Amino acid sequence: MIVVHGICEHSGRYGNVVEYFVPKGYAVYSFDQRGHGKSEGLRGYVGRFQYYLKDLETFFDMVRAKHGENMVFLVGHSMGGTIATAYVPDHQHELAGLVLSGPGLKVPSKVSPLLIALAPIGLLLLPKMGVHSLDPATVSRDKAVVDALLNDPLCYHGRISARLGAEPIRHIV
C-alpha cells in the first residue's frame, strides 16, 4: 500500500494506517511530498504539479522493486487524492486498486471565484506569494486530531502559494 498524504502535512501523520494494516500482513509505504514534512523544497509551494506525479512514479518503482509482483494499492488523502487520481490513468495496469479519502477533486467552495480568475496572473507575476490558508478545524471533527495537526512542527501552517493553489486545480477543472 502506498499512501499519498494531503496538502501541508506529511507521511508521518498516517501512523493509524500503518498500525491497522501492517498487523494484517500489508506493507505500508509513504513519503513526504516535496515542500512537505522532511522533504526538501519551499513550504507551501510546488513548481509544477507534474513534479508530484514524477515523484510518485519514482517511489512506486522503488516499492515495486522491493515487493515484485505483489498487488499495490494507492491511497490518496486530500491533495494526495488529487495526485493519486491524476497518476492512475497512465499507471492503472500497475495497481490493484485506488482508495481516496477526502480527495481534492473540485475547487473548494471557500476559494473565491475572483481568486480563481486572478490565478493565472498571480502565477506569472508572483507564483510564490501566499494566497490561502487552510483552516485546521476542517481536517477533522475530532479535536485531538486537529490539535495534533496544529502542534506538529512538520505540518505547514502558513499560506499556500499561488502556484501550489493553482497547480492541482489545473488537473481537476
Secondary structure as GFF3:
##gff-version 3
##sequence-region A 1 173
A	DSSP	beta_strand	2	4	.	.	.	ID=ss1
A	DSSP	three_ten_helix	11	14	.	.	.	ID=ss2
A	DSSP	alpha_helix	15	21	.	.	.	ID=ss3
A	DSSP	three_ten_helix	22	24	.	.	.	ID=ss4
A	DSSP	beta_strand	29	30	.	.	.	ID=ss5
A	DSSP	alpha_helix	49	67	.	.	.	ID=ss6
A	DSSP	beta_strand	73	77	.	.	.	ID=ss7
A	DSSP	alpha_helix	79	91	.	.	.	ID=ss8
A	DSSP	three_ten_helix	92	94	.	.	.	ID=ss9
A	DSSP	beta_strand	97	101	.	.	.	ID=ss10
A	DSSP	alpha_helix	113	125	.	.	.	ID=ss11
A	DSSP	beta_strand	130	132	.	.	.	ID=ss12
A	DSSP	three_ten_helix	136	138	.	.	.	ID=ss13
A	DSSP	alpha_helix	143	150	.	.	.	ID=ss14
A	DSSP	beta_strand	160	161	.	.	.	ID=ss15
A	DSSP	alpha_helix	162	172	.	.	.	ID=ss16
###
